[in-house]
């Protein structure tokens, strides 16, 4: 090594900083062979970078706490010290009442505990699963189709299923299709056997049959 005014240079005779290591092109390699648990650690103002052969993991620490780690399988974890078996990316909120945000302006006022906020779109190539449900704000729409023809939304007062494309809105069911009011009373029942029933106050008043219509009660003109 070369010594210049308290500076040390390896691979250079003009170090600009207290300790400089340079390579002409073959890279820089450091081998630590003192036992199977030997670690290499660099600490800068409390931030620690550590590589341990026993765990084959690169860990980054700040303020004495681990913040990021990458293992030899390419799995990445932030604020989490373990890797889920079915995931390559694990991001955990620091506090129990905080969420995880991707984007500078993505944080909403009601993200909730361990919630996730993404600024911009989210493209999912496979299946998207929501264990605890999906919450969409008023007037924001869930859209389906390449041209977003089918819309599902709530405007703050009413809820809508809206087909805005050139096709029809087709509702299919493996069994009956039933319309109910808020307390569960049947309003209309489209039976799998092709009949349609209309109800009033929980009582059937009209039913279509293969020969016409059945009336239950009085028929007023």
Secondary structure, DSSP 8 states (H G I E B T S, - for coil): -EEETTEEEES-SS-SSSEEE--SSS-------SSTT-EEEEEETTEEEEEETTTTEEEEEETTEEEEEEETT--EEES-SS--TT-SEEE--SSTT--EEESTT---TT--TT-EEESS----SS----TT-----TT-EEEESTT--EEEEE-SS-EEEEE-SSS------SS-EEEE-TTS-EEEEE-TTS-EEEEETTEEEEEE-SSSEEE-S----
